[in-house]
Amino acid sequence: MLDAAATANDKTETDAETLLEVNSIEVIYNHVILVLKGVSLSVPKGGITALLGGNGAGKTTTLKAISNLLRSERGLVTKGTIHYRGERVQDLAPSDLVNKGVIQVMEGRHCFEHLTVEENLMTGAYTRKDGKGAISADLEMVYNYFPRLRQRRKSLAGYTSGGEQQMVAIGRALLSRPETILLDEPSMGLAPQLVEEIFQIVKGLNENEGVSFLLAEQNTNVALRFAHHGYILESGRVVMEGPAAELRENPDVKEFYLGVSDEGRKSFRDVRSYRRRKRWLS
């Protein structure tokens, strides 16, 4: 099923309009710790772009640099630029960026536990000024994509499952009417069947609603099956990028992240050993 989805989702590279452009940014925490080291990437309009890498590679920091959430963690973009639709946005307040159509879904399925599912969803529409009718229509759209949330709409969010909370987090973002969603580790802690369901919904939102995605994900296998383009981070640097179909077939990506080589599937220990010999950043 995933292979079929991947085949249908592999787009030919085109000159699509670039929405988000990150140029050689460096990020420092606590004025000392250098986390990102010259990261550059772009997100085209109508695309799903994957930001891949292991734990600690810098994926979440990159998303927070874009969404301007670093300052709350004593982080700072010290070099480089971030533009959205050609406008420099790295000095904007996070709320201003939301108003421009960019919103981040945080890692960890953050919900207001003591609010109902529907109340959580409606908080996403807090800044909208287009009337109750438009908001109600978008709420119905969210329920169409997440029928489980319709069933649980009166339940307290804190008593829903991890998969349902991930759906709430994405649905709440949709209520803000975003043009671009920064989606951080959507598969974390979810069963494979739920991971498949979440990514199928992401694909549907991209194709049917025109929402562009930059998703940070450790699950390289599923991310590259649904994304159009990918960037791989190691130790705060982009070490490889290209169309998702090409990355899936790249021998190093197979070896490092999929556990497969020309000799067949390798054990995690073998892959780690090979990764220590490989000098990505030479």
C-alpha positions, 0 to 999 in steps of 0.5 A, a space after each residue: 500500500 505504501 509503495 502505491 502511495 509513493 508511486 502516485 506521490 512522486 512528482 516531477 521536479 518543476 519550477 513551482 513557486 517557492 514559498 519558504 527559503 532558508 539560506 545558510 542559517 546558524 543557530 546558537 543556544 545560550 550564546 554558546 552551543 552551535 546547533 545549526 551550521 549553515 542550513 539551507 532549504 526551500 519549500 515550494 508551493 503545493 509540495 511536501 518537503 521532508 527534513 530527515 535525520 536522527 535524533 539530535 540532527 537539528 530538525 526541530 531546531 530548524 523548524 523552530 528557527 523558521 517559526 520564530 519559537 527559538 527565543 523562548 528556549 534561549 536560542 537565536 539565529 545568528 547568521 543567514 536569512 529566512 524568507 517567506 514569499 520573498 519577505 524576510 520573516 526571521 525577526 517577526 513575532 510567531 503570531 505575525 508568522 501565523 497571520 502570514 499562513 505559516 504554523 508549526 505543529 509541535 513535536 509531542 502532540 501538545 493539546 489543552 488536556 482539560 478542553 474537549 477535542 472540539 474546543 482544542 480545534 477551535 483554538 486554532 481559529 482564534 485569530 480569524 476574522 472571516 466569520 462563524 460560517 467560514 470557521 464552521 465550514 473549516 471545522 467540518 472539513 477537519 472532521 471529514 479528514 479526521 472522522 475519529 475526531 468527530 466521534 470524540 469531539 466532546 471528549 476531554 483531549 487528555 483522555 484521548 489516544 496518542 494518535 487522536 491527539 496528533 490528529 487534534 494538533 494537526 486539525 487545530 493548525 488547519 483551523 488557522 487556515 495555513 498555507 504552510 504547515 511545519 510538522 514536527 515528528 508526526 509519527 513519534 510514538 504511534 503504531 505503524 497503522 496510525 503512522 500510515 493513516 496520518 501520512 495519508 491524511 497529510 497527502 490528502 490535505 496537500 493534494 486536495 486543500 493545497 497545503 504545503 508541508 515541511 515535515 521533520 521526521 526520523 522515520 525516513 522510510 515513510 517520509 520519503 514515500 510520501 514527500 516530494 523532496 527531501 533534505 538530510 541533516 547530520 550534526 546541524 548540516 544538510 549533507 544530502 538533498 534531492 527528489 524523494 524518489 532519488 533519495 529512496 534509491 541512494 545507496 547511502 540513504 539505504 545503508 544509513 537510514 533504511 538498514 538495506 544495502 546491495 548485499 541485503 538488509 543489515 542489522 542496526 549494529 552493522 549500519 552504525 558501524 558503517 556510519 562511523 566509517 563514513 565521513 559525511 562532512 568531509 
